[in-house]
Amino acid sequence: MRHERMETLVRQLLDLGYHSGQVKQIIDEAAKEAKESDNPETWIIDSLESYILFAAKCRKNGRLC
């Protein structure tokens, strides 16, 4: 289920205008930070969600961030 959630979030980021390389970098950075975590998938999901919120906020304000 978490894998499906990550795939959905990745698609949302791509739809918001992120490039695949940027999404990969987001995931790689979150995975590095999550190494010592008990639940790295949750860490990655949280990171992806925060980028989506940021992009949505930028779009709402009509700016590029």
C-alpha positions, 0 to 999 in steps of 0.5 A: 500500500505504501508503494502505491501511495509513493507512486501516486505522490510521484505522479502528482509531483510530475503533474505539478511540473517537477521533472523526473530528475527532481523527483528522484533527487527528492526521494534520494535525499529523503532516503538518506535522511531516513536511513536511521529511521524505523520506517523509511517509507513513511519518511519518503512519503512525508517528504513527497507530500511536503513538496506537493503542498509547497507546489500547490501553495505556489500555484495558488499564489500564482507564482513560480517558487 
